[in-house]
């Protein structure tokens, strides 16, 4: 994919931070500065792994493919 799309409801994004390897989120709501996301897949085994469905807010400017951002995977099916 050559260009990162504007964040929109229903999209799936993956966290690029190596501390949360494999964490995927689905955007459920967009505000002026933040997106409300829902954990799409568990991070893996461990005592601090979040449960699928957990919701959190992420600044919109983090939806870009940098080491501390998110990369676009596609629309939820």
Buried (B, 14 or more C-beta within 10 A) or exposed (E): EEEBEEBEEEBBBBBBBEEBEEBBBBBEEBEEEBBBBBBBBBBEEEEEEBEEEEEEEBEBEBBBEEEEBBBBBEEEE
